[in-house]
Amino acid sequence: MAGKAQTPGAIPRFRSRKNADGSLRYYYDHGEVDGRRILEPLGTDRVVALQRWAELEGARAPSSETTRHTFALLEQAYRTRELPQKSAATQRMYDLFLSRLAGVIGDRELDTLTPADVAAIWRATAEKRGVVTANRTKAVLSLVLNCGRLWGMMTIANPCAGVRGKKETGRQAILIDDELYAAVYTVADQPLRNAMDLADLCAQRPSDVLRVQRSNIVRGNLIFRTQKTGAFVTVQITGELAALIERLLAWRGSKVDVSPYLLRDEEGYPLTKGKLRSRFDKARERAGIDKAKFQFRDLRARGVTHKTIDEGLEAGQRLAGHSGPGMTARYVRGARPVKPSR
């Protein structure tokens, strides 16, 4: 029989071991057979390992303990039936939220959950991790419980209904003007300046900006495929963007001469998310600007806003890769100027 996990919220029979280089290797714990514990290797990719874990869990012989429809059983069913269909980034986020929820209500029968329980989870999460995470946690819980109702594991109404979170202020009021942009740009190193220019001109998310490669340059266009939605955004390489692309293609590192990636550090290695965050944080601090006033992700809204003001909502929508103009209208920090009434 497999030992009970000691970590609150741990996934049943899902084990990990740290390699010498600090990376993690995952295993499925089949328990003891003839006095020997059997651990099946699941690899080093957590998302792939969880998919295999879900398959193995689904193949386990039912026992008398599984007749109670607990949240832990629903969580396992959701991981098997729904989670693999989502993007890798969403899977990682849901994995974290589901594990935390299982640590709190894993043993609870689904039909005993109440709005008071949901409210308590929201409050505890908000106190420990903030309002945004609390709202996301409640949203994931509601989604999973709705699946439980559809699958016949739960008969009561969704206890999340009527439990209000707290409104998130977001960054709608934040617009990076030229003065603020220049303050950080002036003290930034060249790799960070390259990233800021590309994000500002193309108005894409930080993750999509960092992933862009030479192969994304096609017939005078720079083509992005957004990680979040899979939408394609085609930006003509003209004007300031043409000068930037020429500069990026000519970039040579001290250790790596040529790379598929456009954004690279001084040594020539790709500019990663961690490197970008560290460099931007240091530049913003040197400029004496508070974090709440300027974050790298704000450059997307800046670019979309400028495009919308200059050329209209449709142009802003196409640059942002939004599915409709309504989304862009809610996203931009301004509107196209009009002449006075007289």
VEXDREN-2710 file (C-alpha; in Angstrom, 1 decimal):
% VEXDREN-2710
k/r/px/py/pz
1/MET/0.0/0.0/0.0
2/ALA/1.4/3.5/-0.9
3/GLY/2.3/5.7/2.0
4/LYS/0.3/8.7/2.8
5/ALA/1.7/12.0/1.3
6/GLN/3.1/14.2/4.0
7/THR/2.7/17.5/2.1
8/PRO/-0.7/19.1/2.4
9/GLY/-2.4/19.2/-1.0
10/ALA/0.0/16.6/-2.5
11/ILE/-1.4/14.5/-5.4
12/PRO/-2.0/10.9/-4.3
13/ARG/0.7/8.4/-5.5
14/PHE/2.5/11.3/-7.4
15/ARG/6.1/11.4/-6.2
16/SER/9.1/13.5/-7.1
17/ARG/12.9/13.3/-6.5
18/LYS/15.5/16.0/-7.0
19/ASN/18.3/15.3/-9.4
20/ALA/21.9/16.4/-8.8
21/ASP/21.4/19.4/-11.1
22/GLY/18.4/20.6/-9.1
23/SER/15.7/19.4/-11.6
24/LEU/12.9/17.2/-10.5
25/ARG/12.0/13.7/-11.8
26/TYR/8.5/12.4/-11.3
27/TYR/7.2/8.9/-10.4
28/TYR/4.0/7.0/-9.9
29/ASP/3.9/5.2/-6.6
30/HIS/2.3/1.7/-7.1
31/GLY/2.9/0.9/-3.4
32/GLU/4.7/-2.1/-2.0
33/VAL/4.8/-5.4/-3.9
34/ASP/6.5/-8.3/-2.0
35/GLY/8.0/-5.9/0.4
36/ARG/9.5/-3.7/-2.3
37/ARG/8.1/-0.2/-3.3
38/ILE/7.4/0.1/-7.0
39/LEU/8.0/3.6/-8.5
40/GLU/7.2/4.0/-12.2
41/PRO/9.2/6.8/-13.8
42/LEU/7.1/9.6/-15.4
43/GLY/9.9/11.8/-16.7
44/THR/11.0/15.3/-15.9
45/ASP/8.2/17.3/-17.6
46/ARG/5.5/17.9/-14.9
47/VAL/2.7/18.4/-17.3
48/VAL/3.4/15.2/-19.2
49/ALA/4.0/13.4/-15.9
50/LEU/0.6/14.4/-14.7
51/GLN/-1.1/13.3/-17.9
52/ARG/0.5/9.8/-17.4
53/TRP/-0.4/9.9/-13.7
54/ALA/-4.1/10.6/-14.7
55/GLU/-4.0/7.6/-17.0
56/LEU/-2.6/5.3/-14.3
57/GLU/-5.1/6.6/-11.8
58/GLY/-8.0/6.0/-14.2
59/ALA/-6.8/2.4/-14.6
60/ARG/-6.7/1.7/-10.9
61/ALA/-9.2/-1.0/-9.7
62/PRO/-12.1/0.6/-7.9
63/SER/-12.3/0.0/-4.1
64/SER/-15.0/0.4/-1.5
65/GLU/-13.5/3.8/-0.6
66/THR/-14.2/5.3/-4.1
67/THR/-18.0/5.0/-3.7
68/ARG/-18.0/8.4/-1.8
69/HIS/-17.9/11.2/-4.2
70/THR/-15.2/13.4/-2.6
71/PHE/-13.5/16.4/-4.0
72/ALA/-10.3/14.3/-4.3
73/LEU/-12.1/11.9/-6.7
74/LEU/-13.6/14.7/-8.7
75/GLU/-10.1/16.3/-8.9
76/GLN/-8.6/13.1/-10.3
77/ALA/-11.5/12.8/-12.8
78/TYR/-11.0/16.4/-14.0
79/ARG/-7.3/15.8/-14.4
80/THR/-8.0/12.8/-16.6
81/ARG/-10.9/14.0/-18.7
82/GLU/-10.6/17.8/-19.0
83/LEU/-7.1/19.1/-18.0
84/PRO/-5.1/17.5/-20.9
85/GLN/-7.2/19.5/-23.4
86/LYS/-6.0/22.8/-22.1
87/SER/-2.8/24.7/-23.0
88/ALA/0.4/23.8/-21.2
89/ALA/0.4/27.2/-19.3
90/THR/-3.2/26.6/-18.2
91/GLN/-2.4/23.1/-17.1
92/ARG/0.4/24.3/-14.9
93/MET/-1.9/27.0/-13.3
94/TYR/-4.8/24.5/-12.8
95/ASP/-2.4/21.9/-11.4
96/LEU/-1.3/24.4/-8.7
97/PHE/-4.9/25.5/-7.8
98/LEU/-6.3/21.9/-7.8
99/SER/-3.5/20.7/-5.5
100/ARG/-4.1/23.5/-3.0
101/LEU/-7.9/22.9/-3.1
102/ALA/-7.4/19.1/-2.6
103/GLY/-5.3/19.9/0.5
104/VAL/-8.2/21.8/2.0
105/ILE/-11.3/19.9/0.9
106/GLY/-10.0/16.7/-0.7
107/ASP/-11.8/14.5/1.8
108/ARG/-15.1/16.4/1.7
109/GLU/-18.0/14.8/0.0
110/LEU/-19.2/17.0/-2.8
111/ASP/-22.8/17.2/-1.7
112/THR/-21.7/18.6/1.7
113/LEU/-19.9/21.6/0.4
114/THR/-21.6/24.9/1.2
115/PRO/-21.2/28.5/0.1
116/ALA/-19.7/29.2/3.5
117/ASP/-16.9/26.7/2.7
118/VAL/-16.2/28.5/-0.6
119/ALA/-16.2/31.8/1.1
120/ALA/-13.8/30.5/3.8
121/ILE/-11.5/29.3/1.0
122/TRP/-11.6/32.6/-0.7
123/ARG/-10.8/34.6/2.4
124/ALA/-7.9/32.3/3.4
125/THR/-6.4/32.5/-0.1
126/ALA/-6.9/36.3/-0.3
127/GLU/-5.1/36.8/3.1
128/LYS/-2.2/34.5/2.1
129/ARG/-1.8/35.1/-1.7
130/GLY/-3.9/38.1/-2.6
131/VAL/-7.2/38.9/-4.1
132/VAL/-6.3/38.0/-7.7
133/THR/-5.2/34.5/-6.7
134/ALA/-8.3/34.1/-4.5
135/ASN/-10.6/35.0/-7.4
136/ARG/-8.8/32.6/-9.7
137/THR/-9.0/29.8/-7.2
138/LYS/-12.7/30.3/-6.8
139/ALA/-13.2/30.3/-10.6
140/VAL/-11.3/27.0/-10.9
141/LEU/-13.3/25.5/-8.1
142/SER/-16.5/26.5/-9.7
143/LEU/-15.5/25.1/-13.0
144/VAL/-14.5/21.7/-11.5
145/LEU/-17.7/21.5/-9.4
146/ASN/-19.8/22.1/-12.5
147/CYS/-18.1/19.2/-14.2
148/GLY/-18.9/17.1/-11.1
149/ARG/-22.6/18.0/-11.5
150/LEU/-22.5/17.0/-15.2
151/TRP/-20.8/13.7/-14.4
152/GLY/-23.3/12.7/-11.8
153/MET/-20.9/13.0/-8.9
154/MET/-22.7/16.0/-7.3
155/THR/-26.4/16.6/-6.9
156/ILE/-26.6/20.0/-5.1
157/ALA/-26.3/23.4/-6.7
158/ASN/-22.8/24.8/-7.2
159/PRO/-21.9/26.2/-3.8
160/CYS/-19.7/28.9/-5.6
161/ALA/-22.9/30.6/-6.9
162/GLY/-23.5/33.7/-5.0
163/VAL/-20.1/33.8/-3.3
164/ARG/-18.7/37.1/-4.5
165/GLY/-15.0/37.7/-4.8
166/LYS/-13.5/41.1/-4.7
167/LYS/-13.2/43.3/-7.8
168/GLU/-9.7/43.5/-9.2
169/THR/-8.5/46.9/-10.0
170/GLY/-6.3/45.6/-12.9
171/ARG/-4.2/48.1/-14.8
172/GLN/-6.9/49.8/-16.9
173/ALA/-5.8/53.2/-15.5
174/ILE/-2.2/52.7/-16.4
175/LEU/-0.9/54.2/-19.7
176/ILE/2.9/54.4/-20.2
177/ASP/3.5/57.8/-21.7
178/ASP/6.7/58.7/-23.6
179/GLU/8.3/60.4/-20.5
180/LEU/7.9/57.3/-18.4
181/TYR/9.0/55.0/-21.2
182/ALA/12.2/57.1/-21.8
183/ALA/13.0/57.2/-18.0
184/VAL/13.4/53.4/-18.0
185/TYR/14.8/53.1/-21.5
186/THR/17.6/55.6/-20.8
187/VAL/19.1/53.5/-17.9
188/ALA/18.3/50.1/-19.5
189/ASP/21.1/47.9/-21.0
190/GLN/20.9/47.1/-24.8
191/PRO/19.2/43.7/-24.6
192/LEU/16.5/45.2/-22.5
193/ARG/16.1/48.2/-24.9
194/ASN/15.7/45.7/-27.7
195/ALA/13.0/43.9/-25.9
196/MET/11.2/47.1/-24.9
197/ASP/11.3/48.4/-28.5
198/LEU/10.0/45.1/-29.9
199/ALA/7.2/44.9/-27.3
200/ASP/6.3/48.6/-27.9
201/LEU/6.2/48.4/-31.7
202/CYS/4.4/45.0/-32.0
203/ALA/2.2/45.2/-28.9
204/GLN/2.5/41.5/-28.1
205/ARG/2.6/39.8/-24.7
206/PRO/6.1/39.4/-23.1
207/SER/6.1/35.6/-23.6
208/ASP/5.3/36.0/-27.3
209/VAL/8.0/38.7/-27.7
210/LEU/10.7/36.5/-26.1
211/ARG/9.8/33.6/-28.3
212/VAL/10.1/35.3/-31.7
213/GLN/12.7/33.9/-34.0
214/ARG/14.3/34.6/-37.4
215/SER/11.9/32.1/-38.9
216/ASN/9.0/34.4/-37.9
217/ILE/10.2/36.9/-40.5
218/VAL/8.3/36.0/-43.7
219/ARG/8.1/38.1/-46.9
220/GLY/8.7/41.4/-45.1
221/ASN/6.4/40.6/-42.2
222/LEU/7.0/39.6/-38.6
223/ILE/4.5/36.8/-37.7
224/PHE/3.5/36.0/-34.1
225/ARG/1.4/33.1/-32.9
226/THR/0.1/34.0/-29.5
227/GLN/0.6/31.4/-26.8
228/LYS/-2.6/32.4/-24.9
229/THR/-5.1/32.1/-27.8
230/GLY/-3.2/30.7/-30.7
231/ALA/-4.1/33.7/-32.8
232/PHE/-1.8/34.8/-35.6
233/VAL/-0.7/38.4/-35.8
234/THR/1.2/39.7/-38.8
235/VAL/3.1/42.9/-38.5
236/GLN/4.6/44.6/-41.5
237/ILE/8.3/45.2/-41.1
238/THR/8.5/48.9/-42.0
239/GLY/9.6/52.2/-40.3
240/GLU/11.0/51.9/-36.8
241/LEU/10.4/48.1/-36.8
242/ALA/12.5/47.6/-39.9
243/ALA/15.4/49.4/-38.2
244/LEU/14.9/47.3/-35.1
245/ILE/14.8/44.0/-37.0
246/GLU/18.0/45.0/-38.8
247/ARG/19.7/45.7/-35.5
248/LEU/18.5/42.4/-34.0
249/LEU/19.7/40.4/-37.0
250/ALA/23.1/42.0/-36.7
251/TRP/23.5/41.3/-33.0
252/ARG/26.5/39.2/-32.1
253/GLY/27.1/37.7/-28.7
254/SER/30.5/37.2/-27.0
255/LYS/29.9/33.4/-26.8
256/VAL/27.1/32.6/-29.4
257/ASP/27.5/34.4/-32.7
258/VAL/24.2/33.6/-34.4
259/SER/21.0/32.3/-32.9
260/PRO/17.5/31.6/-34.1
261/TYR/16.1/34.0/-31.5
262/LEU/15.9/37.7/-32.1
263/LEU/16.1/38.8/-28.5
264/ARG/19.5/37.8/-27.0
265/ASP/21.7/38.9/-24.1
266/GLU/25.3/40.1/-24.4
267/GLU/26.7/36.6/-24.6
268/GLY/24.3/35.7/-27.4
269/TYR/22.0/33.4/-25.4
270/PRO/18.2/33.9/-25.7
271/LEU/16.7/36.5/-23.4
272/THR/14.5/34.4/-21.0
273/LYS/11.6/35.5/-18.9
274/GLY/13.8/35.5/-15.8
275/LYS/16.5/37.6/-17.4
276/LEU/13.9/40.0/-18.8
277/ARG/12.3/40.5/-15.4
278/SER/15.6/41.0/-13.6
279/ARG/16.9/43.5/-16.1
280/PHE/13.6/45.4/-16.2
281/ASP/13.3/45.5/-12.4
282/LYS/16.8/46.9/-12.1
283/ALA/16.3/49.5/-14.7
284/ARG/13.0/50.6/-13.2
285/GLU/14.7/50.9/-9.8
286/ARG/17.5/53.0/-11.2
287/ALA/15.0/55.3/-12.8
288/GLY/13.2/55.7/-9.4
289/ILE/9.9/54.4/-10.7
290/ASP/7.5/52.4/-8.5
291/LYS/6.6/48.9/-9.7
292/ALA/2.9/49.7/-9.7
293/LYS/3.4/52.5/-12.2
294/PHE/5.3/50.6/-14.9
295/GLN/5.5/46.9/-15.7
296/PHE/6.9/45.4/-18.8
297/ARG/3.5/43.9/-19.8
298/ASP/2.1/47.5/-19.9
299/LEU/3.9/48.0/-23.2
300/ARG/1.3/45.8/-25.0
301/ALA/-1.5/48.2/-23.9
302/ARG/0.7/51.1/-24.9
303/GLY/1.2/49.8/-28.4
304/VAL/-2.4/48.8/-28.9
305/THR/-3.6/52.2/-27.6
306/HIS/-1.3/54.1/-29.9
307/LYS/-2.5/52.0/-32.9
308/THR/-6.1/52.5/-32.0
309/ILE/-5.8/56.3/-31.6
310/ASP/-3.8/56.7/-34.8
311/GLU/-5.8/54.3/-37.1
312/GLY/-9.0/53.2/-35.4
313/LEU/-10.4/50.3/-33.4
314/GLU/-10.1/47.7/-36.2
315/ALA/-6.3/48.3/-36.6
316/GLY/-5.9/48.1/-32.9
317/GLN/-7.8/44.8/-32.8
318/ARG/-5.7/43.3/-35.6
319/LEU/-2.5/44.3/-33.8
320/ALA/-3.6/42.9/-30.5
321/GLY/-4.9/39.7/-32.0
322/HIS/-8.2/40.1/-30.3
323/SER/-11.2/38.1/-31.5
324/GLY/-13.5/41.1/-31.7
325/PRO/-13.4/44.9/-31.5
326/GLY/-15.4/44.9/-28.3
327/MET/-12.5/43.3/-26.5
328/THR/-10.1/45.8/-27.9
329/ALA/-12.4/48.7/-26.9
330/ARG/-12.3/47.5/-23.2
331/TYR/-8.5/47.0/-23.4
332/VAL/-7.2/50.3/-24.8
333/ARG/-6.4/53.2/-22.6
334/GLY/-7.8/55.9/-24.9
335/ALA/-9.8/56.5/-28.1
336/ARG/-9.3/57.9/-31.5
337/PRO/-9.4/61.7/-31.3
338/VAL/-12.3/63.6/-32.9
339/LYS/-12.8/67.2/-33.9
340/PRO/-14.7/69.5/-31.5
341/SER/-18.4/70.0/-32.2
342/ARG/-17.7/73.5/-33.5
END
